[in-house]
Amino acid sequence: MAVTTERSRLEAGVEFSSRAAAEAYVGGVCFKQGPPALVGAELEWLTSQGEWSAPGHRPELAALVDALGPYAPQNIAPGSPGLPLPGGSRVTLEPGGQVELSSAPFASAGELCTRLRADTAALRDLLATGSIRLHAAAADPHRPPRRILDLPRYRAMEERFAGIGPFGTLMMCNTAATQVSVDAGADPAEIAARWTALYAVGPALLAAFACSPDLYGVPPGSWASQRMRTWLRLDNARARPPVSQWADPIAGYARWALDVPLLCVRRTPGPGCDWAAPPGATFADWIDGALDEEIGRRPAAADLDYHLTTLFPPVRATGHLEVRYIDAQPGDGWTTPVHTVAALLSAPAVVAEATALAAPTATDWWGAARDGLADPQIRSAAVSLLQLAAAHTTAPAARAEILRAALRCRAGQMPAAAAGYSRAI
């Protein structure tokens, strides 16, 4: 389930007539209504060519393109067919050379995990032809951040984040996540319940799966998830929406999206093409005509679709709901958060119970990322949520997997291999 909004229902060249029209459009494309039935995931890995501990040994772009062959994404290999892997996953690349698999959606977490395991093995074999290794780690503690993708989007992003602090480039180049995607819901009431639940359980699940205590070049400080620290310190307007203030998440998300400053504006490709946006200008400003001189046109649906991909909240609405707060897990440990999220959203009564269990820690993102399971209240919430998930998953193997995670959390332990994180790859 790739990070894109549903295809525009407006022609790309049709400009928005008002803010109200744009808000209605966001609500329609970001919260697709229908009985919740599908689950998907995006898995990210750090990569190296040679020893990971040797600075500068990121794979070069040409090596990645050659190794991926017909599966290389078209934005880095224009002549590539961009084929999906046999299990349906598509390959994308992140700025620092991280490789990502975006799954197809499936009717069960079990089928999703089976397909993703197969595609992970296929990806590993492809990259091995170029002596490129995958590293199941959420943060790179060895290498200074370096972009290998010189695309206008990432140039504009790096420039914008550089004015905030060191965390932007670190996030772009030195971190990896496990992302889980679920259907939004059948109607506005169910969407609101599922959205609320995913935010409420966020800090506890963040802590339960936090396993990135080491990250190259971060300011001093002990954090359970240095990866999540980069997001919390990145850009408040873009990454930390005031969700607790929204009575209606569909309307609230639409208003928030239009008031987030533009990260970049797509322009006609060419040598030295600059996608930088006027500093501080929002999408709403663009609609209102405040940027006519700088940009030379009003925004259309394609522009808003693209702007929506530059928003990075803990849960992002992209037609479905994308959970973005979980660290990449050691080994094949990513299956546990996939099964956990799917189980917690498996029925309205479970959604309501999960929301209630998580209520005491529902807004403690900082504590969860910094202290993780060392915080007794967060640890208790994490254990309770995992036990609830185990009770409502239908696969015995998944139930056992989640219960092992609950026992680990009760003992205050990070996922396996995290203690020797920089070496256990």
C-alpha positions, 0 to 999 in steps of 0.5 A: 500500500504505497504512499499515494492518495487515491487517483484524482477525480479532477483533471490535473489542470483544473484549478481549485475555486476555493478552500472549501472545494480543496477541503472537500477534495482532501476528505474524499481522497484521504478517507476512502469509505468502505467496510474495513477488510484489507491490511498492507505494510511498508518495510524499510531497510538500511543498505550497504555495499561492503561493511556497514561500519565503514563510513561511505559504504552506502550503495551508489544509485547506479549499483542499486538500479542495476541490481534491481533490474526490471523492479527498479522504480521509474523515478530513478530508472525512467526506462524501467517497467517498475514491475512488482515482485512475485508477492505483489510488493513494489520496490522504492528507494529512500534518499539515503539508499534505504530500500522499501517494499510497499505491499499489495493489500490483503484480506488478512495479516497472515497472507500479507506476512507470507507474501512479504516474506517471499518478496523480502527474500526475492529482494535480498537475492536481487541486491546480492547480485550487486553485493548490496546488503539489507540491514534490519535496523531502524537507525544507522549509528555508523555512517554520517547522513548522505543523500544518494538520490538527487531528486528535486523533491529531496533537494527541497526537503533537505534544504527546508529541514536544514533550517530546523536542525540536524534531524531532517537529514538524519531522518531522510538518510539514516532511519527506517520504519515498519509501517502498517496500513489499514482501511479507514472505515465504512462511514464517518463514525467508524473512521473517527473511531479507528483514527482515534484508536490508532493515535491513542495506542501510538505511544504504547506501541511505539515504546513496545517496538522501539529499538533504535537507541543509537543514531549517528550524529544526534545531539546527546540524549538517551532515547529508546527510539532515536528514529522517532526522535527525529520525527518529533524534532523535525517540523511540528507543522508537518509532523505533529497535527493537533489531532486531540482538538479534532472532533471530526478527523476527516474535516480536521485533517483537511483543514490541517493539510491546507495550513501546512507550509508547502515543502516543495512545488513541482515544476517543469523538469530541466537542468538545475530544476528548483522545486523550493517553495516560498518560505512559510507559504501554505497550500491555502495561500496558494489557493487564495492567490497569494503565490501568483507571482512566485509560482505563476499559477493556481494549484490543481488536484495533482498539486494537492495530491503531491502536497499530501505526500509531504505530510508526515504525521504519526498516522497519515490518511492516504485513502487508507490509514498508514501507521508510521510510528513503529521502528524497523524491527530486527530480523523478521520481527516486523510481523509482530507489529503487523499482526498487532495493529490488524488485531487491534482494529479487527472489530469495533468492540476491540477498537473501543477497548484498545482506545480505553486501555491506551487512554492514560498514555495516548498523548505521551509521544515524547515519553514513549520515544525517549523512555520507552518501556522504562516508563511504568505507565507506558509499559503497562499500556503496551502489555495490555494492548499486546494481550488484547491483540493476542486475544483477537488474532485468529492465527495461533502462530501470530497469537504466540508471537504477540504474547512473546512480545507482551512478555518481553515488554513486561520485562522492559526489554527491547526487541531481540538484538537491540542491545547490540544493535550496531553489530547485530545486523 
